[in-house]
């Protein structure tokens, strides 16, 4: 929809997001803020609106908000690398480049579409119609192990383990630069980036606690092969935390260098190991995924390695 909005005398002196949320009744303040960042709401002459702008009499704004697109998750016959499966849950080794669930820009071809075909009607409904069974996410370009629940009981149990930090998740990454300490803890709260809503930040005013434990596996002339264990599970946590100590993940164009290098244009990050209590039997289960080809190919190109941990 396209709408023109002009500020009247009695509407002046109001913070812009509050004003627009009042005038655009179907939008929240956060939705208005996102629309301004994306350029969907601006001054009539095309100028961007600063988030802290205060309205003045006669201000003229244009809102060009795209109509929401109906998205439906449908079964698709997409091959899955199933690492573990029973009546309660399924664990899949997700390939790099696969989106986890349908969303704008990715209506199909996702892990959810593949799971709906593979599991038929046996997926938990807790995650909703677009995220059936999904207990946790992996970014599109992060490969490795991801869990999905087949029953609501299993979904609740696995979600509780994530919340209580009894589920262990270990990743491996290639970081830019040589990390000096052999091991360490990054304890920095993470929140939404104040200016780029698609990114996260350790400098956000509103943030949640985030803790990552890391161990150096090998050092190369200009890179480090590192293992990261999540104590918490915030969006982009490992990527944000490694970038915050000056060692972003190789290929991470959002938090690292803005150009591809070493032949990789998505983060070199793999969810290697997951350990959890089975929702029904209570058995402690550990599953491990081998490093994928793209990861080992990168390691082979980095030069001589100083191995720290075999």
C-alpha positions, 0 to 999 in steps of 0.5 A: 500500500502507498500512503501519504501522511502530513503532520498537522498542528496538533501532531507536531512534537511527537517522536516519529515512530509513535506518530506513524504507529498511530497514523498507520493503525495496522503497524506497531512501533517496531514495524514502523522502525523496521520500515524506516530502516528499509526505506519503506517509509521516508520523507516525500522527497526521498530523504531517510527518517532518523529514528529519533526524529520529532515531527514538525508541522507540515512534515510530509511522509510517504509510506510504501509498505508491501502487502504481506505475502501468504506463506504456506509450508508444504511438503517437498521431496528434498533429500535429508541427511538424517543422523538420528530418528525415532518416534519422538524426534529427528536430528538432521545434518543441515547443509550449508545454504539451506534455510530452516523455515519458510519466510519472505524471500524463502517460501520453499526449499527449506528444512521444514519443507523437507521435514514435512515430506519425510515425517508426514504428519508426525511433527510437533505443532508447538512451533506453529504452521511455518515452524513445525517441530523446529526446536532451535535454528541454524543460520542459512550458511551454518551447516550441521546438526539441528533437532526437530521434535515429532511430538509436543511432549518431545518439543517441550522437553527439548525446549526446556533443556535449551532454556535450562542449559542442559543441552550441549551444542558445540560448533567449529569455525574458522576465525580470521586472525590468530587467536592468542589464548588457547581457550577462553570465555566470551561473556557479552550480552547480545541484542538487536543492533541499534541501526541495522535490525538484521544484525545483532550487537554486543553494544545494544542497550537492550540485550540478553546474557550470552556466553560462549566458551572457545578452544583453539584447535589449530592456528594458521598463518592468518586464521584460527580453527576454533571450537565454540561451545554455547552456554546460551543460544542467542541469534548469531551468537558465535558470529557476534562474539568472535567478531567482538574479540576481533576475530570474525568468522571467515566468510561472514559478510555481516560481521566480518570482512565485507568481501569473500575470501578463500573462496567462501562467501558465507560463514565457515561455521559448523554445528558439530556436536549436540548432547541432550536427554532423550525426551522419553527414555531420559538417556543422554545422547551425543551426536556428532557430524563430520566436518563438511567438504567446504570446511575441510577444503578451506582448512587445506588452503590456509597454510601450515597448521600449528595444532593445539588440540588433536 
